Amino acid sequence: MGSLPRRIAAVTLTTAALLGVAGAATGASATTIRYFKASGVNPGVAASHAWAAAHAAGFTNDQCSQESDMIVPGYWQVVVTCVR
């Protein structure tokens, strides 16, 4: 019987520690990731449109990166990924 209070205390401490880790993980997940896509026959124009949308949403160049892919011959898709 004497070890029951110790077990209860250990379970309580473990539960509190797990809840603390879960709370820390929830606080750390406050990162916002947004994707801005544009496509067309001219990759430069598509990039300009994607970047304009990112800037209009309040992102800066330092918060964003760009990827360009030819999805079919002569047609491009540009994706600007921004992280805040």
Order of alpha helices (4+ residues) and beta strands (2+ residues): alpha-beta-alpha-beta-beta
